[in-house]
Amino acid sequence: MIAQSEFLHLLVRINIYIKPELACKLFNEIVNTSRSSPRTKPPEITFNECIDLLRKIKREYFNGNDMRDYIFDLVFGEDKDEVTAEEFLTLFLHGAQNEDGVTINEVKRIFADLNRMEILRAHHEDTEHDNDLTIDRLLFEEYLMSSRNDAYDPKRREFDSLSLNEPISHYWINTSHNTFLVRVMCWFYFNTG
């Protein structure tokens, strides 16, 4: 259970800045509408209610789902609310992201991890959702914001001797200013005499 003071602290910790009066009002609306049993003192909400409230704040006050839905609709179509691992691989990773090295088995592992997230259990608490081979819009958003969608590709750092067939002036070389000065001084020494 999460008390109002904890909820206000949580908002600051996850960088959601709304007026405390509005946050308290939204919190109390949940408390007042969701209780059939006697209220606790101080009022508290459940984890699932907290997740739903955070989503509501994001959606209504920060246009939180607009970009996710725009990308999802553009790639998969407006009529879809769920995509398979094959669709995700073909249309998004290979088609939109140009991540041609990703395999279907890697996508299945990603989907399985996403489907095991605690946020999903809160979202689907009343439904059966054991299919690790699909994700919905919410899990697509989780993927977009995760480290799995990082712009840095560690495979690009692997050495490939076949790619080094151009003159040295065609490559970026990481050197410090001092290293450059030492090289210039050595060149000057050996070439002037």
N, C-alpha and C positions, 0 to 999 in steps of 0.2 A: 504494500500500500504506500501511496505517495501523498504526503501532506502538501498543503498549498505553499508553504515556505520552501519545501524541497523542490516543488515544481518551478517556482520563481528562480531558484538557484540553478536549476537544470537549464532553463532557457538561456541564462547568461553563459553557462558553461558550453552550450552548443551554438553560441553566437546568434541567437534569435532575440533581437532587440525590439520589443513592443512595450508600450506603457504598462507599468505594473497594474494599474487600475483595470486595463483591458484584460490582461492575463488573469487577474483575480476574478473578473466577471465571467470569463469563459470557463475557468475552473469551477466556479460555483454553479454555473449552468449544468455542468456534468453531474456535480454532486446532487443538485436538486431534482434532476430528471431521471437519474439512473438508480435511485435508492428505493427499494421496496421494503427494506429492513431498516431498523433504527439507525440513525447516523452516528458516526463516531465523533468524538471531540478530541482534537480538532478534525474538521472534515478531511477525508482522504479519498483518493481515487485509485483504481487498480492499475496495474501495468498496462493492460489492454486499453483502458480508458485514456491513459496518458499518451500512448502511441496514437490513438485516434485523435486526441486533442492536438498533438503536435502536427499531425497531417492536416487537420483543419486549419490551424494557424498558417502553415506553409501554403496551403491551397488558397485560402481566402485573403491573406494579407501580404503574401509575397509572390503570388502567381507561380507557385512552386511546380505545378505539373505542366505548365505551358510548353517548356522546351522539351521535356521528356515526351510528351504527346506529339509534338511536332516531328521529332526525330522518328518516333515509333511509327506514326502515320506515313511519313515519307518513305521509310524503308519497307515496312510490312503491309501498309494499307490501312485505311481508316476503319474498315469493317472488322479488323482483327483486334482481339483483346488479349490473345495468348499466341505464342509462337513456339514451334518445335525446335529442337536442337539443330536439325538439318536446315530449317529456314534461317535460323540465327547465323549459322555458319556460312551458308551460301549468300544470303542477302545482305547481312550486316558485316560480318568479319571479312569475308572475301570480297563482296561487292562494294560496300561503302567504305570500309576501313583499309582495304587492300592488304589485309593480314593473311597472305596466301600460305604461310607456313603452319597455320593452326589446323588441327585435325578434328574430326568429329568426336573422337575419344576425349580430347581436351575440353571441348564444349560440353560434353556430357558430365565431366567432372565439375566444371564451372556451374552447370545447372543443378547438379546434386548439392553442391555447397550452398548455392543461393536458396534452394528450396529448404535447406535445414536451418536457415537463419531464424533467430528468435522473432524478428519483426514479422516474418511470414506467419509464424504460428499465432501471433496476436491478430493478424489480419484475417486469417482463415480459421479462427477458433471453432466455428460451428460447421465447417465443411470438411469433407475429406479431400485432401490435396497431397497425395503420396506420389504423384507422377513427377519424377525427377527429369523427365525429358521435355518439359515445357516450362516457360516462364511467362508471367503476365507483365503488365505495364509497370507495376510497382517494383518487381524484381529486375526489370530492364533498367529502371532508374537506379536501383542499388548497384547494378553492374556498371553503369556509366560513371558512378561516383566512386567506384572501388579502385584499388591499385591494379586490378586486372585490366583496366582500361587506361593504363598509364601510357603517356606518349613515348616514354623511354623504352626502347626495345633492346634487351641485353644481347640478343642474337646478332645485332649489328656490330657489336664490339669484337666478335670472334674474328681472328686473323684468317684472311683468305689470300694466299700468295698469288693466285691467279688474277686478283684485282689490282695488283701492283705492277702494271705494265706501262704506265705513263711516266713522263719525265717528272722528276722530283718537284718541279715548280707547279705541278698540277695538284699537289696534295697540301692539306693544311698540316702544319707541323707545330705541335705544342711545345714552345720553349719559353723560358723566362728571359727577361731583358738582359740579365747578366750572362746567360748562356750565349745570347746573340752577340754581346760585346766581346766575349772570349773568342768566339769564332771569327769576328771581324779583326781582332788584334792578331790572331794566329795567321789569318790570310795576309794581313798587312806585313807581318814579320817575314813570312816565307816568300812573299812575292816582291818585296822591296829590298831585300837583301842583306 
